[in-house]
Amino acid sequence: MPLAAAERALLEERRPLTKEEVLAVARLPLDDLPDLIALAHKVRLEYRGPEVELESLINAKSGACAEDCAFCSQSAHFDTGVDVYPFLDVEEVVAAARDSRDAGATQFCIVVAVRGPSERLLDRVIDAVDAVHAETGLEVACSLGLLTPEQAQRLATHGVRRYNHNLEAPRSMFPRICTTHTYDDRVETALLAKSTGMELCCGGIMGMGETLEERIDFAFELAALDPCEVPVNFLNPRPGTPLAATPVLSSREALQAIALFRLVMPAAWIRLAGGRELVLGELQAMGLYAGANALIIGNYLTTLGRTPEEDIALLDALGMPVADGPGEGRYVVAADGTHALPARPPRTRIPLNVE
């Protein structure tokens, strides 16, 4: 009954599910997971179509981060042995972007390990953004931590398509994950990015000790921000961090989480990201049937991923086409149940090295 009610609400009534409806679905036995996966896949196809969006990222400045996020090997608070280096040369960033484009990605995310960018660092990031646009034609996203209004506007002016700023964990457990900034700090930057016209990429990490109910709360907290993209990471416990001994989430729990996120956010790009190789293993294809419709290809910030060729082969085997670019394939569902593709919004490009 809970699955039938959820299907009726999402596919016939075209309305969001209530938290009580999602909780009812979540409390079904995991033996019913195939039925939940089937519903999530149907919702994904109805709201978003069959396309899968591919993105790669670069850890453009690694380690020595002043924040104490318990999952992160780049924090200066923990002895993890992670590589530490300043912001890469623009040429290195562009070379990585070219490799990403050639591998099939349509979006490239520049990530730095900081609380928030200094003006000097922001200048270097913007130089890299302009260069990637000019040299590769890729859409560029950034993940630079907490922003000021002026910094967010500069990124938007230079054509940054999406800003990634994950909430990381449910509000109720965030103080156990980070003490050097607050959950509301993260929400503030997420809303600030949207206010400048950038799309919001905002998700988090599953398997950090949250309960099923907290996981659902988290999905609704994310949905309240109306993100365009929701990265779903799974904790890959890093040696030296406070979560190093945390048990890895089971594959069935991970698939359930993906499917529940799809039911709560039917129109988002739900992107399988860090930890999918460890947690899903041979069931990564099931993650795409469970509602995910986007992938990080290649390596992550401090851990290795699969080769892009493996993921492209997987999509080919599943008959899932690669989206032409960020936003392509985004379905707008009308009241009569039909859906169509909106026009892609124009974006102003700034010539290289113009202040």
Buried (B, 14 or more C-beta within 10 A) or exposed (E): EBBEEBBEBBBEEBEBBEEEBBBBBBEBEEEEBEBBBBBBBBBBEBBBBBBBBBBBBBBBBBBBBBBBBBBBBBBBBBEBEBEEEEBBEBEEBBBBBBBBBEBBBBBBBBBBBBBBBEEEBBBBBBBBBBBBBBBBEBBBBBBBBBBBEEBBBBBBEBBBBBBBBBBBBBBBBBEBBBEEBEBEBBBBBBBBBBEBBBBBBBBBBBBBBBEBBBBBBBBBBBBEBBBBBBBBBBBBBBEEBBBBEBEBBEBEBBBBBBBBBBBBBBBBBBBBBBBBBBBBEEBBBBBBBBBBBBBBBBBBBBEEBBEBEEBBEBBEEEEBEBBEBBBBBBBEBEEEEEBEEEEEEEEEEBEBEEE
